[in-house]
């Protein structure tokens, strides 16, 4: 079995704080995906520094293959001790899911991970260990497709305390049950993270009393997306590119009018333009039999990139997904890359587009290549594997 992971996280800063005291690191090794959630003591700048140091140290050491004892020992010896409380650093959760289906979960003083399988909340047995005076919970198990994990900082289970829910706050059991109800709608990791974060924000009446973070990991099937944009430098490579493009597994997207004409000509298919008057800011899409999405080029890529950058900058909420569900090329492309992609294959033509070259737009090849470079960087930052072929 080879598994893929859909991961997303969402944070709320404590009210009146500019920096979040929680930090999430998502790492990919050759044989696994690692999610780390660290919660720095207190709030603001100090907590942010502690959480960042903790997550970076853990991430770097685990990436290099260190064991948990070495990681905790290093953190205990590296991070400062609070002079008031006489305790150090931060709490943390680490989830490592290997491509062969094995999984490893470590928790130190964070709320327990919510684990949902087959529409049920599962409580796994754990081993308790003492490392450098710290009580660590360790879990080892096998995952299967559609499993869902939610790591959280303690701001989640304190949501509503002193406000809507009196002194108790949102209990772990209530939060887990809400998560279970949400997963029954087969949501992506990003939508689930947004819903859980929104629920916490509502319980805090939009004034979080603590830094509040959820990190969602879902076990999914491998999802490949292929994107072709820009005509090849040598016209004789049109068929070579299209042959390689069409023989790749996964969804097929063509972006750009000239690219669409090349695809239609080589595939011997018609281009059917879809007239859309609902969103004049985004150029209309088209249809070509055998392709999943056909869009205009530069403008659509640019608008799609804006959505992707909002996503990686944690600037997404429940309303963001209304934009993502919109019926236009930019939203559809962004949605595919956020929710239906674990690997992106790019087929990039490097010819100066004759249509733009002869127009008054003063188009330069560098504009398209700059957008492609941004797309590569952004999608990689989302945790997806990106492969690029230039023609």
C-alpha positions, 0 to 999 in steps of 0.5 A: 500500500502506498498512501498520500496525505492531504494536510492543512492547518488554520490558526487564530491569534489571541485577541490583540496579539499580532503574532500567533504563539502556535506554529505548524511545520509540514515536512516531506521525507522520501518515505513519509509526511510529518506534521508538527504542531508546537504551542509556545508558552504564553502568547505574543512574541515570546510564545511565537519564538518558542513555538517556532524554535520547537517546531524547527528543531523537531522538524530538522531533527526528524527530517534527518532521522533522529529519534524522539529521545534525541529531539526532546533532549535537544529541545529541553537543553536548547530552549530557555526556562520561564523564570516565573513558572520554572518550566521550559519551551512549548508543548507539541504534537508530532504525526508522521505517516509513512508511505507504506501505511505505518504511522507514528504519533507523539504528544507532549501536553497538547490535547489528544489527537482526534482520530476518525476512521469509518465515521467513528471516533477511535481512541488508540492505546499509547505508551507513556514514557519519561524523557528528560523529565517530560511525560510523552505519549507515543502511538504506533498504528497502521492507517488506511484510506480516508482516515482523518487526524486533527492535531490541536493546541489547547486554545481549541478545547478552551474555546468559549470558556468564560463566554458562551460555555461558562467556565468549562470551554469546548471539551475534547469530546464535544470538539471530536464529535463536531469534527466527526459530523463535519467529516461525514460530508467528505470534506478536504483537509483545508475545508475541515480546518476552516470549519473547525477554526470558525467554530472556535472563533464563534465560541470565542465571540471573535475574541480568542482568549488564547492562540488556537490552532488545528492541523488536519491530515487526511489519508487520500488516494494519490491525485495527479494534476497535469498542466500545459501552458505556453507554446513550445519554442519549436513547433515541431515539438507540439505533438511531442508535448501533447503525446507526453501530456496526454499519456500522464495519469491524472487530470489534464488542464490547458491554460492559454488560447494558443496552448488550447489551439495546439491541443485541439489541433493535435487531438483533432478535437473542437474548441467550444468556448463557454460564455460566462457573463457572471464574472467579467473579471475572469476570461471565459473557459472553453471545452476540449473533449478529453481535457478536464479544464481549459482556461485563458492563460496569463490573466487566469493564472494570475488570478488563480495564484492570488487565491493560492497565495491567500491559502498558503498565507493562512488567509482562508476561512469558510467564505474563501471556499465560496470563491473557490467553488465559483464557476470560473477558470481561476477558481476551478484551477485553484480548487483543483490544486488545493483540494484535488492534487498531491502531485503537479506535472507542468508542461511549459512551452518557452516560445514567445506567444505570437498573438501577444508579440504582435499586439499592443500588450507588449507581452514578454515571455518573462511574464508567463515564466514569472507566473510559472515560477510563482506557481511552482513555488506556491504549490510546493509550499502547499506540500505538493510534489511538482515536476516541470518539463520545458519545451 
